[in-house]
Amino acid sequence: MKEVLIFHGTGGSPEGNWFPWLKKELEQKDCRVFVPQFPDPREDHYLEDWLKVLEQYKQYINEQSVLIGHSLGGLFLLRVLERLEHPVDAAFFVSAPVGVRPILYYDSDEKFSGFEFDWEKIRIGAKHFKVYHSDNDPYVSLGNGKELAKQLRVDLTFIPNAGHLNAESGYTKFDLLLADISKHLKQ
């Protein structure tokens, strides 16, 4: 059984966006899925606060785990990968900020964890990577997806006119992400 962890973004929750739908779909594929609730970084919560929450799930992060980060959850996922003692199986990034302006919450994201990354550690933190981004994201510009894909040495999965790939842009389901994870589970 694979463990899957989904990390939400700023002000998010386990019940937001496509998270409940993806959780249900993956559980039907014999995955154990966790969507932790993290504190809102706009209320003076930082990386250390999110890492404390993640401590409760550390037993589910192993070499077979799949980690998914949306928005600030993708930035958090990068920080998790930098800290792992062993690689996870796969990391999926959706609309993740990596410091390329414009980013609507640039100042709070930078205060949350900064934008200096140890890309070498991150690249060995997972065996497989996938990056998704749109061209009309009102929160995190496309340049972030391009830079993240470049640093991870993977192709960007570009989804035109999909906004922030969240419920606000009509994404209460994310069929492409499910299909890519499903393909990966069969490997």
C-alpha positions as a printed NumPy array, in Angstrom:
array([[  0.   ,   0.   ,   0.   ],
       [  1.357,   3.398,  -0.997],
       [  1.08 ,   6.368,   1.3  ],
       [  0.149,   9.668,  -0.319],
       [  0.365,  13.039,   1.401],
       [ -1.262,  16.142,  -0.06 ],
       [ -0.075,  19.571,   1.142],
       [ -2.533,  22.47 ,   0.714],
       [ -1.563,  26.087,   0.166],
       [ -2.005,  29.414,   1.958],
       [ -5.293,  29.509,   3.859],
       [ -6.185,  26.088,   2.473],
       [ -7.697,  23.031,   4.083],
       [ -8.01 ,  19.287,   3.523],
       [-11.556,  19.935,   2.273],
       [-10.572,  22.489,  -0.369],
       [ -9.999,  22.339,  -4.105],
       [ -9.534,  18.856,  -5.584],
       [ -8.045,  17.335,  -2.414],
       [-11.125,  15.387,  -1.142],
       [-11.838,  14.1  ,  -4.643],
       [ -8.224,  12.977,  -5.198],
       [ -8.092,  11.387,  -1.74 ],
       [-11.206,   9.329,  -2.49 ],
       [ -9.969,   8.311,  -5.953],
       [ -6.553,   7.216,  -4.65 ],
       [ -8.062,   5.331,  -1.712],
       [-10.008,   3.313,  -4.287],
       [ -6.608,   2.379,  -5.745],
       [ -5.465,   0.996,  -2.364],
       [ -3.498,   4.064,  -1.324],
       [ -3.525,   5.467,   2.189],
       [ -4.003,   9.224,   1.754],
       [ -3.377,  12.011,   4.265],
       [ -4.18 ,  15.696,   3.837],
       [ -2.793,  17.482,   6.92 ],
       [ -4.269,  20.791,   8.071],
       [ -1.514,  23.384,   8.25 ],
       [ -1.775,  26.779,   9.982],
       [ -2.294,  29.878,   7.851],
       [  1.078,  31.571,   7.174],
       [ -0.711,  34.925,   6.885],
       [ -1.28 ,  34.642,  10.652],
       [  2.432,  34.528,  11.503],
       [  2.909,  30.795,  11.053],
       [  6.134,  29.759,   9.385],
       [  7.917,  26.748,   7.964],
       [  8.749,  25.451,  11.454],
       [  5.019,  25.419,  12.326],
       [  4.232,  23.36 ,   9.225],
       [  7.12 ,  20.982,   9.952],
       [  5.672,  20.417,  13.453],
       [  2.345,  19.402,  11.91 ],
       [  4.142,  17.091,   9.484],
       [  5.873,  15.346,  12.415],
       [  2.537,  13.617,  13.092],
       [  2.775,  11.971,   9.647],
       [  6.496,  11.165,   9.462],
       [  5.886,   7.409,   9.767],
       [  4.034,   7.588,   6.421],
       [  6.91 ,   9.196,   4.548],
       [  9.079,   6.436,   3.161],
       [ 10.681,   5.289,  -0.074],
       [  7.263,   4.293,  -1.464],
       [  5.484,   7.554,  -0.59 ],
       [  3.971,   9.985,  -3.069],
       [  3.94 ,  13.644,  -1.998],
       [  1.771,  16.306,  -3.648],
       [  2.006,  20.041,  -3.022],
       [ -0.402,  22.723,  -4.238],
       [  0.638,  26.382,  -4.201],
       [  2.467,  27.113,  -0.916],
       [  2.175,  23.369,  -0.27 ],
       [  4.54 ,  22.928,  -3.232],
       [  7.046,  25.303,  -1.668],
       [  6.667,  23.335,   1.565],
       [  7.214,  20.088,  -0.365],
       [ 10.546,  21.452,  -1.616],
       [ 11.569,  22.101,   2.   ],
       [ 10.509,  18.571,   2.984],
       [ 12.583,  17.069,   0.155],
       [ 15.631,  19.045,   1.302],
       [ 15.352,  17.43 ,   4.747],
       [ 14.68 ,  13.776,   3.898],
       [ 17.163,  11.088,   4.892],
       [ 15.904,   8.841,   2.07 ],
       [ 14.124,   9.658,  -1.186],
       [ 10.379,   9.317,  -1.577],
       [  8.992,   7.649,  -4.672],
       [  7.447,  10.71 ,  -6.322],
       [  6.746,  14.416,  -5.841],
       [  3.988,  16.253,  -7.728],
       [  3.935,  20.076,  -7.753],
       [  0.833,  22.095,  -8.677],
       [  1.078,  25.891,  -9.082],
       [  4.047,  26.089,  -6.713],
       [  5.893,  29.364,  -6.043],
       [  9.696,  29.29 ,  -6.234],
       [ 10.407,  33.026,  -6.131],
       [  9.793,  34.164,  -9.718],
       [  7.733,  37.364,  -9.595],
       [  4.887,  38.072,  -9.837],
       [  3.627,  36.06 ,  -6.883],
       [  0.616,  37.579,  -5.131],
       [  1.805,  36.563,  -1.658],
       [  5.522,  36.96 ,  -2.402],
       [  6.326,  38.72 ,   0.879],
       [  4.497,  36.208,   3.088],
       [  5.841,  33.245,   1.081],
       [  9.381,  34.582,   1.433],
       [  8.82 ,  35.155,   5.148],
       [  7.357,  31.629,   5.409],
       [ 10.479,  29.875,   4.107],
       [ 12.503,  31.983,   1.7  ],
       [ 13.312,  31.206,  -1.907],
       [ 16.878,  29.887,  -1.663],
       [ 16.81 ,  26.167,  -2.424],
       [ 19.298,  23.315,  -2.265],
       [ 18.314,  21.917,  -5.655],
       [ 20.833,  19.079,  -5.448],
       [ 19.249,  17.765,  -2.23 ],
       [ 15.776,  18.303,  -3.628],
       [ 16.57 ,  16.362,  -6.812],
       [ 17.725,  13.351,  -4.768],
       [ 14.73 ,  13.708,  -2.414],
       [ 12.384,  11.957,  -4.862],
       [ 12.851,   9.392,  -7.6  ],
       [ 10.226,  11.009,  -9.877],
       [  8.925,  14.56 , -10.316],
       [  6.002,  16.187, -12.111],
       [  5.253,  19.93 , -12.328],
       [  1.897,  21.467, -13.365],
       [  1.252,  25.15 , -14.023],
       [ -1.087,  27.41 , -15.97 ],
       [ -0.522,  30.623, -17.885],
       [ -3.256,  32.692, -16.213],
       [ -2.616,  31.883, -12.563],
       [ -3.574,  35.024, -10.598],
       [ -1.413,  34.029,  -7.6  ],
       [  1.753,  32.362,  -8.918],
       [  3.096,  33.31 , -12.361],
       [  3.963,  30.726, -14.993],
       [  7.658,  31.589, -14.623],
       [  7.582,  29.689, -11.333],
       [  6.444,  26.479, -13.002],
       [  9.055,  26.88 , -15.723],
       [ 11.834,  27.486, -13.195],
       [ 10.751,  24.59 , -10.982],
       [ 10.629,  22.18 , -13.925],
       [ 14.039,  23.407, -15.099],
       [ 15.6  ,  22.92 , -11.651],
       [ 14.042,  19.449, -11.28 ],
       [ 15.14 ,  18.591, -14.835],
       [ 11.67 ,  17.567, -15.961],
       [  9.236,  18.859, -18.556],
       [  6.6  ,  21.306, -17.388],
       [  3.044,  20.039, -17.711],
       [  1.456,  23.214, -19.011],
       [ -2.318,  23.569, -18.656],
       [ -3.616,  26.652, -20.51 ],
       [ -6.268,  28.916, -18.983],
       [ -6.542,  26.862, -15.773],
       [ -5.918,  29.646, -13.255],
       [ -4.417,  28.489,  -9.969],
       [ -5.632,  24.924, -10.577],
       [ -7.949,  25.338,  -7.599],
       [-11.701,  25.37 ,  -6.93 ],
       [-11.83 ,  29.084,  -7.762],
       [-10.757,  28.17 , -11.311],
       [-13.116,  25.192, -11.516],
       [-10.733,  22.508, -10.259],
       [-12.702,  20.452,  -7.754],
       [-11.406,  17.453,  -9.722],
       [ -7.987,  17.179, -11.348],
       [ -8.21 ,  14.311, -13.816],
       [ -4.752,  14.818, -15.342],
       [ -3.067,  14.656, -11.931],
       [ -5.016,  11.506, -11.061],
       [ -4.079,   9.92 , -14.395],
       [ -0.387,  10.74 , -13.901],
       [ -0.366,   9.405, -10.34 ],
       [ -2.241,   6.276, -11.479],
       [  0.32 ,   5.652, -14.228],
       [  3.046,   6.085, -11.668],
       [  1.415,   3.642,  -9.228],
       [  1.49 ,   0.924, -11.906],
       [  5.264,   1.248, -12.415]])
